[in-house]
Amino acid sequence: MGSMGAPDALKVLVVGAGSAGLLLAQVFKKAGINATVFERDESPTARPRDWNFGIYWAQSRVEECLTPELNALIDTTQSDPSYRRYEESTLPIHNGVTGEVLKELPAPDAIRLRRRAWLNLIRAGVDVRYGKKLQTITTTEQGVTVAFEDGTVESGALLIGADGARSATRNWLFQSSPEDAELRKIPISSFVAITKVNRDTALALRKVHPLYCMTLDPNGLMTWLSLHDASSEDPADWTFMIILTWNYDEKDDHASLAKDNDLLMEKARAHADTLAYPFSAVVRDIPQGTKAWYCSQMTYWPTKPWDNRGGRVTLAGDAAHAMTFHRGQGLGNAITDVAELQTHLRAMKAQTREELAMAVAKYEREVWQRGLNAVVQNRENSLALHNWEKLKQSPLFVVGVHRDPLRQGDEK
């Protein structure tokens, strides 16, 4: 579908400058539809925390969303830009206590991306406006109008909320039944840090796998250890993302753990004491004073149909299907959202608000089903991984990092 330069050409408003929001802007640009992204943060680096994530089964879909020029640069955003994807790659799962390999999950051609570098890449050519915290949404005959807390007002044919798990757009869509938009809790606590470690530990960890590994054990502890930045030639300067999750304990002082970094680090080290080398050393080697993040109970949102107000307001990414992260399915589903919408954009007979509304409706039918399925299966998976008796029946062990299969009775 070619570009349309008429004065009344469609305009799309996207809230959220994460992966889903920026990819949406890219596909609208390719479709010749004007899209502007509004981000509540003041700048791309306003948040101190960076992290990394994997692209597994959604690789071909992300290629659909980007131009050949941007696709050619994806590998430059890897944790290790020199790493070359390969068909036989795996994700190893170890018994954290004994160190033995429990399973080697097939992860063909998987890559690990630094979030900031990735977003910087897919921001190319996109109109992103920062410091735009959503205040109100109003639907009109022509489409939708949004107001931001800084006093600015924007109008368009469509608003897409790609504003994360705690989506303000989702809250607005379910304003008549607010409880339907609320995140649900799962009794699993999490610890995250991006850190350097001892040189020997860094080398030992990369010997386990060049990108990542996971441990599980009878104590109900999960560790995820992934390379974050290996741009330095000195292993002592490499950084790693360390995630620990464990079953929620009501006796813990969760408020103190969330605000006292030293107390949280002490808690993480106590959990890791029983781990085998090098997994125990990774946590032990975190330098004193390193910033860490704590969540007392992980959250999710089981996707449910929303009223899109005649094709004027919809959701994508975590806003549409916030899920737990133990199988790395969030990014793949966000990418799929965008690729699916692009498929329907290409089928539009004309660039009118009515045609756009029909494309959105078709997109949503697929998202509602896929999203709910992924959220529920990943919730079940997170619970199973922290229960040694159920571990090998978990979706991670049965399905791996591949796309969640549709449940029996679901539309194929």
N, C-alpha and C positions, 0 to 999 in steps of 0.2 A: 504494500500500500504506500503510495508516494506521499510526499509532503504536501500540505495544503496551506496556502498562504493567504487565504481569504480573511478579512477582518473578524468574521465570526467563527474562526477556526476553534476547535475544541481546546479547552484548557483543563489540565488535571492538577489537583493539589495533592501532594503526598506528605504525610506527617511522619517524620522519623528518618534520619540519615544513616541507618544501619545497612546491613547487606540487602534486605528486602527493599527498603526505600530507594536506595541508589540503583539497584538492578531494575526496579520499576521505571525509574527515570530513563535508564538506558533503553529499555524496550519501547517506551513511548516516543523517545527521540527517533528510534529506528522506524517507528510507524508514522512519523511526521506529525505527532501530537505534542503540543507544548505541555511540559510538566515542570513544576517547581517543587522542590523539596524543602520542607520547613523543619528545622531541628531545634529543640529546646535548649541544648547546650550552647554555650557562647562561642565555641570553636571546636574543630575536630580533635583537639588534644585537651579539652577542658576536664575530662575525667582522667584521674591519675592512673587508673588501671587499664592495662592492655591485656589481651589474652590471645590464644590461638585456637584454631578449630580445623577440623578435617573435612575434606570433600571426598566422599566415598562413591556411592552409586549415582550421584547427581552430576557427574562430570560432563556428560554429554548435554545435559540440560543447561548448565551454566554457559556452555559454549553457544547455545542457542540465543542466550540473552545478550551476549556481548559482540562487539565488532571483531573481525579477525585481528585487528591491530591490538585490541585490549586482551584478547585471548592469548596472543603470543607472549604477553608479559605476565601472565598469572604466576608462572614458576618463580619470577623474581620476588614475589611476596612470601615465599616459603620460609619456614623457620630456618632452613638451611638452603639458600638459593642454589647450591651446587648439587643438591639431591636430585636424582633422576627417577621418576616414577617407573614402576615395572609391574608386569602382569602377575608375577608370583609373590608379590609382597604380602605380608601377614601382619596381624596385630597380636602380639603374644600376651597371654594371660597366665600369671604365675600364682602359685600358692605363696602368699606373702610371708608366711611363717617358715616354710621349708625351702622356698625358693624354686621348687620344681615347676615345670611348665604344665599347666592344666589344659591349655588349648592354644593352638595357633589359628586364629581366625583369618580366613582369606580376606584380604583387603586389596584387590587388584588395582594397581595404578593410583593408590591413595596418596594424597599429599596433605601437608599440614601448613596452614597459612597464618601469618601474623595479622591479627585483625586490623590494626591501624594501617599497615602497609596495603592490605587488601582493599580497605575502604578508600584509601588514597588513590588506588588504581581505578576503581570503578566510579570514583567521583569525577573523573575526567569528562569535561564538556557538559557537566550537569549544573543547573542553577540551584545552588543550595543556600538557604538563608538561615543564619544562626541566631540564637537568642530569641527563638519564636516559641514560647510556651502557649499551648492551645488554651483558649479561654471559653469560647462558645462556638457552637455549630448551628447554622440555620439553613434549612432547605428552602429553596425558592422554585418558582416555575422554571427558571432557566437552569437550575442545578443546585449549588450549595455555596454558602458564604461562611467563612470562618473568621473569627476575631482572635487576636493574640493578646497576651497580657501587656505587651509594649504599646498597645493602641492601634496597631496596624490591622487592616481588614483585607481579605483576599476572597475572590469569587472564582468559581470554575464549574465545569459540568459534572465533575466527580471528585470526591475526596476519598483517598485511600489511607486508612490508618495502619501504618507500618511502625507504630510507636511502642513496640516491645510488649513484654508480658504484662506490664501494668498499664495497658493502653487506655489513654483518656478517650480515644475514639470509641473503643469497645464499651466503655462506661456510658458514653452518650447513646450508643445504639440500644443499650438495654436499660435506659433510664426509667422505663415504666416498671421494670423488675430488676433492681440493682443487684440482687443476689445472684442473678444469672451471669453477671459479668465478673464476679469475684473469683480470684485465684483460690484454689483449694490447696490444703497442706498435706504433705506426706511426711511421716515421722522419721525423717532422715536428716541429720545435720551435716553441714559441709564447711570445709576449710579450703581456702585458695591462696596461693602465694606465687608471685613471679620472682625468681631469685637466682643468684649465682650459688654454686656449691664448690667444695674442694676440688682441685684439679683431678686428683685420682678418682674421686667419686664421679665426676663428670665423664671421664673416660670409661669408667666401669659401666655407667648407665647407658652410654651410647654403644657399648659392646653388646648389651642386651638387645637393643634395637636402635637404629640410627634416628628414629623419630619419636617413638612412644612405646610405653608398655603399661600394663595394668596388673594390679595384684588384688586377690580376694583371699579371705581366710576364715577359719571357723570362728574367729572373734567378731565377725561381722564388719570388718574394716575393708574399705575399698581405697586403693591408692591409684591415682592416674598420674603418670610422670611423662611429660612430653617436652621435647626441645622447643624452646621459644625463639632463641636467636643465637645462631652459631656463626655470625659474620666475622668474629674475631678469630685470629689464628691461635690464640691462647685459650685452651679449654677452661682455664680459671675465670675467663671473662664470658663464657657462654652462659646464657640464662635458660632456666627451665620453668615450666608451669607445673606446680605441684598441687594436686587436689586430693584431699582426704574426705571420705564420707563415712558416717557410722550411724547406727540406730539411735534415734532421739532418746535422751535420758532426761526424765522429768526432774531428777535431782540436780542437774547442772544449773549453774547460775548463768542463764543465757544472756541476760542483759549485760553482765560484766564481761562475758566472753566477746560480745559484739563491740564493746568500746575499749577494752583493755588489751592492747596488742601483745604485751608480754604474757598475760594470763592465757591468751589464746594460743600463743606459740608453745607455752608449757603444756597445754592440753594436747596439741598436735604431737609433740615429742613423746608424750606419755603413750599415746595411741600407737606410735610407730616403734616403740621400744621392742616389741615382740617380733618385728619384721626381720627377715634375712638380709644379708648384704647383697647388693648395694642399696636396697630400698630403705632400710633403716638409716643408712648414712646420709641419704638425700635430705631427709627431714632433719636429722641431727646437724647437718652442715649449714642449714639456713642461718645466715649471719644475724646476730642480735640486732634488733631495730628494724628488720625487714618488715614492710607493711604486709599484713595478711587480712583476709576478709572472711567473715563468718556468717552463716545463715543457720538459725536454730532448726528450722524445718523447711525443706525444699518445697516448691510450689509448682502447680500446673493448672491449666485451664482446659477442661474437656470441651472441645469445639461443639457449638450448637448453632443452628441456623439463626440468622439475624434478619431483621427487616431492613433492607438496604434503601428504603425510602424512594422507591422507584428508580433504582440504579444510581442513586446520588452519593451514597456512602457505603464503603465496604472495608474489609480488613485483609491484611496479608502478614506473613511471617509469624513471629511469636505472638502478635496481637490476635491472630486467628487460631493459633494452636500452641500455646506455651506448654512445653514438655520437659521432663527431667532429662538429664544429659548423659546418662551412663552408656548409651549406645551411639552418641554423636549423630542423632537424627534431625536436630533442629535446623541446621544450615541446609541440609539436603531438602527438607520440606519447604523452607523459605524459597530456595532456588526454584523448586518445582512450582510453587505458587506463581511466580513471575513467568516461568516458561509456559504454563498452562494459560495464563491470561493473554500472553502474546499470541498463542495459537488462535484465540478467539478474536483478538484485535485484527489479525490478518484476514479473518473471514468477514469482517465488516463490509457491507456493500457501499457505505458512504460514511463520511466523518460527520455524523450527527449525534446529538445527545441520545436519541432513541436507539440508534444502532449500538452506541457505547453501552447503554443500559442493558441491552440484550446480551452483549458480550460479557458484561459483569455477572449477569444472572447465570449464564452457562459456566463461567469460572467458579462461581460460588458453589454450585451443585457438586462439583468435583472436590473442592476444598473442604466442604463440610464433612463429607464422608471420609476422605483421606486423613484429614486433620484429627477427627475424633478417633479413628482407628490408631493412628500413630501415638496420640497422647495416652490413650488407655493402655496400649501395649508397652509403652515406655514406662508408664507408672508401674505396671505389673513387673516389668524387668527390674526396676530399681529396688523394689521390695524383695524380689527373689535373690538379687545379688548380695543382700545383707542377711540372708537366711541360708546357712550352709546346707541344710537339708533340701532346699529347693533350687539350689544354684544351677544344677545341670538341666533343669527344666525351664530356665529363664530364656526369654527371647534372645539374649546375647549369645548363649550357648547353642540355641537351636537355629536361629536365623543369622546370627553374627551382626555385622555392620551393614548388611544389605538392606534394601528398602523393606519396610514392614509388609508382610503378605496381607491381603484382604481376608477378613474373617469369613467363615462359611455363611453364605446367605447375602454377603455384600455384593454389590454390583461389580462385575469384572471390568 
